[in-house]
C-alpha cells in the first residue's frame, strides 16, 4: 500500500527536512508533491527522491494527496488547512502554532499521545522546544508523576529557519572582520551573544515561546496539574536546541531509577558520563532523530523528589520534521487497522 504525500513550504528549512525524513524512514509513498508560493513554483529541487519541480500550492492540488505536511506560517495554515481536510480524506499535519491550542485539534507527540488523533484529519505538531523536552519528561512522568517542571532553553539560530541560520553565519563573519552586525531576523545581533527573547512578550512577562512550552506540555500530557515555567534564550549555535530542566515529582526519584526509565524510552539516547566528559551537546545531537539526555543529578531544591537534567535535540527533526512524519506513520497504522508499520530506516 502506497500513498500520495504533499509538503507545503518545501523550500524552507523544515520543509526540506520533512522530505529527507520521508526518504530516510522509507515512508510508503507513490508520489511526492512539493508545494510552495508563486515565487518558488517551477523551481527544480534536488531531493533524496531525485530532482523535483516545485508546484504552486492550491487547495485542490493538496486534496489530491493522502497526507499533507505543512511547514508554513500560522496565518497560511489558518487560511488553508481546514479547507484541505474538508474533503473528508486528506490528513493535514500542521507544523505551525495555528491550531495547537484548539481543544478539538489534537496536539501530538506520537510516543506520548498518538491515541488523541484517532479519527482526526487535522493534527497539530508541537513547538520544537516542547517536543524535545517531552521525549525526556514523558517517561519520567509515567513512572514518577511530574508536579513541577522548570525549563531554561538554549535555542539555535535554525529555530528561526534558514534566514536565522544565514543571519548568524553572515553576522559572525562581519563581527570577525570588524564590521557592524545587522540584526533583522533576531531582536539583537546574535553572534557572540545570547538573547533572552524569543517571540512576543505577553502580559505576564513571559514570551509566547515560553508560554507555548507551558500550554503544550499540559495539553500533550493531558494534565493541567503539572506546573510549568520556562525561560527561552536564543544562542549562537546553528542547529539543535538544548534545555536545562528541573523537575519535582510526586513519588521519590533517584538518578539510578530515572536512568533505568530513560534507557528504555523510545526516541531517547542516554548520554551521561560526566567523568569522561560525555554529556548532551548540540554538536552531537544535530542531525539525530533521538534526543540526548544526560547530566542527571538529584535536585538541591526538591531533594529526593527532584531531578536536574540536560537535554539536547535537533529541533528541525525531533522538534518538527521527524515528529510530523511520525504522526503520519501513526495515522497509517490507524488506517491499516492498528497493524504496526515497519518503516524504520
C-alpha positions as CSV (number, residue, x, y, z in Angstrom):
1,X,0.0,0.0,0.0
2,X,1.4,3.4,-1.0
3,X,0.3,6.9,-0.6
4,X,0.5,10.4,-2.2
5,X,2.2,12.9,0.1
6,X,2.5,16.7,-0.2
7,X,4.9,19.0,1.6
8,X,3.8,22.6,1.7
9,X,6.6,25.1,2.3
10,X,9.0,22.6,0.7
11,X,11.7,25.2,0.0
12,X,12.1,26.2,3.7
13,X,14.4,24.6,6.3
14,X,11.7,22.4,7.9
15,X,10.1,21.5,4.6
16,X,13.5,20.3,3.3
17,X,13.9,18.2,6.4
18,X,10.4,16.7,6.0
19,X,11.4,15.4,2.6
20,X,14.6,13.9,3.9
21,X,12.8,12.2,6.8
22,X,10.2,10.7,4.5
23,X,13.0,9.2,2.5
24,X,15.1,8.1,5.4
25,X,12.2,6.3,7.1
26,X,11.1,4.7,3.9
27,X,7.6,6.2,4.1
28,X,5.4,4.2,1.6
29,X,4.7,7.0,-0.9
30,X,3.9,6.5,-4.5
31,X,4.2,10.2,-5.4
32,X,5.6,13.3,-3.6
33,X,4.3,16.8,-4.3
34,X,6.4,19.8,-3.2
35,X,4.2,22.9,-2.9
36,X,5.2,26.5,-2.4
37,X,4.2,30.0,-3.3
38,X,4.3,31.6,-6.8
39,X,7.8,32.9,-6.0
40,X,9.2,29.3,-5.8
41,X,6.8,27.5,-8.1
42,X,8.6,26.0,-11.1
43,X,12.0,25.7,-9.4
44,X,13.8,22.4,-9.5
45,X,14.9,21.0,-6.2
46,X,17.4,18.2,-5.6
47,X,15.9,15.7,-3.1
48,X,16.6,12.2,-1.9
49,X,13.8,11.2,-4.3
50,X,15.6,12.8,-7.2
51,X,15.0,16.2,-8.8
52,X,11.6,17.5,-8.2
53,X,9.8,20.5,-9.6
54,X,8.1,22.8,-7.0
55,X,4.4,23.1,-7.7
56,X,2.2,26.1,-7.0
57,X,0.0,25.4,-3.9
58,X,-3.7,25.2,-4.2
59,X,-6.3,23.6,-2.0
60,X,-7.4,21.4,-4.9
61,X,-3.9,20.2,-5.6
62,X,-3.3,19.4,-1.9
63,X,-6.6,17.4,-1.8
64,X,-5.1,15.0,-4.3
65,X,-2.7,13.9,-1.5
66,X,-3.4,11.4,1.2
67,X,-1.1,13.3,3.6
68,X,-0.1,17.0,3.6
69,X,2.7,18.1,5.8
70,X,2.5,21.9,6.4
71,X,5.8,23.8,7.0
72,X,4.3,27.2,6.7
73,X,3.3,30.2,8.8
74,X,0.4,30.1,11.2
75,X,-1.6,32.6,9.1
76,X,-1.2,30.4,6.0
77,X,-2.3,27.4,7.9
78,X,-5.3,29.1,9.4
79,X,-6.4,30.1,5.9
80,X,-6.0,26.7,4.2
81,X,-5.6,23.7,6.5
82,X,-9.3,23.3,7.3
83,X,-10.2,23.8,3.7
84,X,-7.9,20.9,2.7
85,X,-9.4,18.5,5.2
86,X,-12.9,19.5,4.2
87,X,-12.7,16.7,1.6
88,X,-13.0,14.2,4.4
89,X,-10.0,12.2,3.5
90,X,-6.8,14.2,3.4
91,X,-4.7,14.2,6.6
92,X,-3.1,17.6,7.3
93,X,-0.2,17.7,9.8
94,X,0.5,21.3,10.6
95,X,3.8,22.5,12.0
96,X,2.7,26.0,12.9
97,X,1.0,27.2,16.1
98,X,-2.3,27.9,14.3
99,X,-4.3,25.1,15.9
100,X,-2.2,23.9,18.8
101,X,-4.5,25.4,21.4
102,X,-7.8,24.5,19.9
103,X,-9.5,21.9,22.1
104,X,-10.8,20.0,19.2
105,X,-7.5,19.7,17.4
106,X,-5.1,17.1,18.7
107,X,-1.5,18.3,19.6
108,X,0.6,15.2,19.2
109,X,4.0,13.7,20.1
110,X,3.3,10.1,18.9
111,X,5.4,8.4,21.6
112,X,3.2,10.2,24.2
113,X,-0.4,10.7,22.9
114,X,-0.9,9.1,19.5
115,X,-4.4,8.0,20.6
116,X,-5.5,11.6,20.8
117,X,-5.6,11.9,17.0
118,X,-7.7,8.8,16.3
119,X,-10.3,9.7,13.6
120,X,-8.9,13.2,13.2
121,X,-7.8,14.7,9.9
122,X,-6.1,17.9,11.1
123,X,-3.3,17.3,13.6
124,X,-1.0,19.9,15.2
125,X,2.7,19.5,15.5
126,X,4.1,20.9,18.8
127,X,6.6,23.7,19.3
128,X,10.1,22.4,18.8
129,X,11.2,23.1,22.4
130,X,8.1,21.3,23.8
131,X,8.7,18.2,21.6
132,X,12.3,17.8,22.6
133,X,11.5,18.2,26.3
134,X,8.5,15.8,26.1
135,X,10.7,12.9,25.0
136,X,12.6,13.0,28.3
137,X,9.8,14.2,30.5
138,X,7.0,11.7,29.5
139,X,8.7,8.5,30.6
140,X,9.6,10.2,33.9
141,X,6.0,11.4,34.3
142,X,4.7,7.9,33.7
143,X,6.9,6.4,36.4
144,X,7.2,9.2,39.0
145,X,4.4,11.7,38.1
146,X,5.5,15.2,37.4
147,X,4.4,18.0,39.7
148,X,6.6,20.9,38.6
149,X,8.8,21.5,35.5
150,X,11.2,24.4,35.2
151,X,13.0,24.7,31.8
152,X,15.7,27.1,30.6
153,X,16.3,26.7,26.9
154,X,19.4,27.4,24.7
155,X,17.8,27.6,21.2
156,X,19.8,27.5,18.0
157,X,19.5,30.0,15.2
158,X,17.8,27.5,13.0
159,X,14.7,27.8,15.2
160,X,14.1,30.9,13.1
161,X,14.5,28.9,9.9
162,X,17.0,29.2,7.1
163,X,17.0,33.0,7.5
164,X,18.1,32.7,11.1
165,X,21.0,30.5,10.2
166,X,22.1,32.8,7.4
167,X,22.0,35.8,9.7
168,X,24.2,34.1,12.3
169,X,26.7,33.0,9.7
170,X,26.9,36.3,7.9
171,X,26.9,38.2,11.2
172,X,29.7,36.1,12.6
173,X,31.9,36.8,9.5
174,X,31.1,40.5,9.8
175,X,32.0,40.6,13.5
176,X,35.3,38.8,12.9
177,X,36.1,41.3,10.2
178,X,35.4,44.2,12.5
179,X,32.2,45.2,10.6
180,X,28.8,46.1,12.1
181,X,26.5,43.2,12.6
182,X,22.9,43.8,11.3
183,X,20.1,42.1,13.1
184,X,16.9,41.6,11.0
185,X,15.7,38.1,12.0
186,X,16.6,38.4,15.7
187,X,15.9,41.2,18.1
188,X,19.7,41.9,18.5
189,X,22.9,40.7,16.9
190,X,23.3,37.0,17.7
191,X,27.0,36.3,17.1
192,X,28.9,36.1,20.4
193,X,25.7,37.0,22.2
194,X,22.7,35.4,23.9
195,X,19.2,36.9,23.6
196,X,16.6,36.1,26.3
197,X,13.8,37.0,23.9
198,X,12.1,34.6,21.5
199,X,8.6,35.5,20.1
200,X,6.4,38.3,21.5
201,X,6.3,39.3,25.2
202,X,3.0,38.5,26.9
203,X,1.1,40.4,29.6
204,X,2.5,38.1,32.3
205,X,6.1,39.0,31.3
206,X,6.8,35.7,29.7
207,X,7.4,35.4,25.9
208,X,4.9,33.5,23.7
209,X,7.7,30.9,23.1
210,X,7.9,30.3,26.8
211,X,4.2,30.1,27.3
212,X,4.0,27.6,24.4
213,X,6.1,25.2,26.4
214,X,3.7,25.6,29.4
215,X,0.4,25.3,27.4
216,X,1.7,22.5,25.1
217,X,3.2,20.3,27.8
218,X,0.0,20.4,29.8
219,X,-2.1,19.6,26.7
220,X,0.1,16.8,25.4
221,X,0.5,15.2,28.8
222,X,-3.3,15.6,29.5
223,X,-2.7,17.3,32.8
224,X,-3.0,20.9,33.9
225,X,-1.8,19.8,37.3
226,X,1.8,19.9,36.0
227,X,3.1,23.4,36.9
228,X,5.5,24.6,34.3
229,X,7.8,27.6,33.9
230,X,10.2,28.4,31.0
231,X,12.9,30.9,30.1
232,X,13.7,30.7,26.4
233,X,17.1,32.1,25.2
234,X,18.5,32.3,21.7
235,X,22.1,31.3,21.4
236,X,24.7,31.5,18.6
237,X,24.6,27.8,17.6
238,X,23.4,26.7,14.2
239,X,21.4,23.6,14.9
240,X,19.9,21.7,17.9
241,X,18.2,23.2,20.9
242,X,19.4,22.5,24.5
243,X,17.3,22.6,27.6
244,X,18.2,22.6,31.3
245,X,15.3,21.0,33.1
246,X,14.4,20.8,36.8
247,X,11.5,18.6,37.9
248,X,9.7,17.9,41.1
249,X,7.9,14.6,41.2
250,X,5.0,13.2,43.3
251,X,6.9,10.0,44.0
252,X,10.6,9.9,45.1
253,X,13.0,9.7,42.3
254,X,16.7,8.8,42.2
255,X,19.3,9.2,39.4
256,X,19.6,5.5,39.0
257,X,15.9,4.9,38.7
258,X,15.5,7.8,36.2
259,X,18.3,6.4,34.1
260,X,16.7,3.0,34.1
261,X,13.5,4.6,32.8
262,X,15.2,6.8,30.2
263,X,17.3,3.9,28.8
264,X,14.1,2.1,27.8
265,X,12.3,5.2,26.4
266,X,11.7,5.4,22.7
267,X,13.4,8.3,20.9
268,X,15.9,8.9,23.8
269,X,19.7,8.3,24.0
270,X,21.1,8.5,27.5
271,X,24.4,10.4,27.2
272,X,25.6,10.6,30.8
273,X,29.2,10.0,31.9
274,X,30.5,13.3,33.2
275,X,33.7,11.8,34.4
276,X,34.6,11.0,30.8
277,X,33.3,14.4,29.7
278,X,30.3,12.7,28.0
279,X,27.0,14.6,28.1
280,X,24.5,16.0,25.7
281,X,25.7,18.8,23.3
282,X,24.2,20.4,20.2
283,X,27.1,19.4,18.1
284,X,26.4,15.7,18.8
285,X,22.6,16.0,18.8
286,X,22.4,17.7,15.4
287,X,21.0,15.5,12.6
288,X,20.0,12.8,15.1
289,X,16.4,11.5,15.3
290,X,16.7,10.7,19.0
291,X,17.2,13.4,21.7
292,X,20.1,13.1,24.1
293,X,19.6,13.2,27.8
294,X,22.3,13.5,30.5
295,X,23.8,15.4,33.4
296,X,21.2,13.7,35.7
297,X,21.6,14.7,39.4
298,X,19.4,14.9,42.4
299,X,17.8,18.4,42.7
300,X,19.3,20.5,45.5
301,X,15.9,22.3,45.7
302,X,13.4,19.4,45.7
303,X,15.7,16.8,47.2
304,X,14.5,13.2,47.0
305,X,11.5,14.2,44.9
306,X,13.5,16.2,42.4
307,X,15.9,15.9,39.5
308,X,18.0,18.1,37.3
309,X,18.8,17.0,33.7
310,X,20.1,18.4,30.4
311,X,18.5,17.6,27.1
312,X,19.6,18.3,23.5
313,X,17.6,17.6,20.4
314,X,17.6,18.6,16.7
315,X,14.7,20.9,16.6
316,X,14.4,20.6,12.8
317,X,14.0,16.9,13.2
318,X,12.5,15.8,16.6
319,X,11.0,19.3,17.0
320,X,9.5,19.5,13.6
321,X,10.0,17.3,10.6
322,X,10.5,13.9,12.3
323,X,7.6,14.4,14.6
324,X,5.4,15.3,11.6
325,X,6.4,12.1,9.8
326,X,5.9,10.0,12.9
327,X,2.4,11.4,13.1
328,X,1.8,10.4,9.5
329,X,3.2,6.9,10.3
330,X,0.8,6.6,13.3
331,X,-2.1,7.6,11.0
332,X,-1.0,4.9,8.6
333,X,-1.3,2.3,11.4
334,X,-4.8,3.6,12.2
335,X,-5.8,3.3,8.6
336,X,-4.4,-0.2,8.4
337,X,-6.4,-1.3,11.4
338,X,-3.7,-1.0,14.0
339,X,-1.2,-3.1,12.2
340,X,2.3,-1.6,13.1
341,X,4.1,-0.3,10.0
342,X,7.8,-1.3,9.9
343,X,9.2,1.9,8.5
344,X,12.4,2.5,10.5
345,X,15.5,3.2,8.4
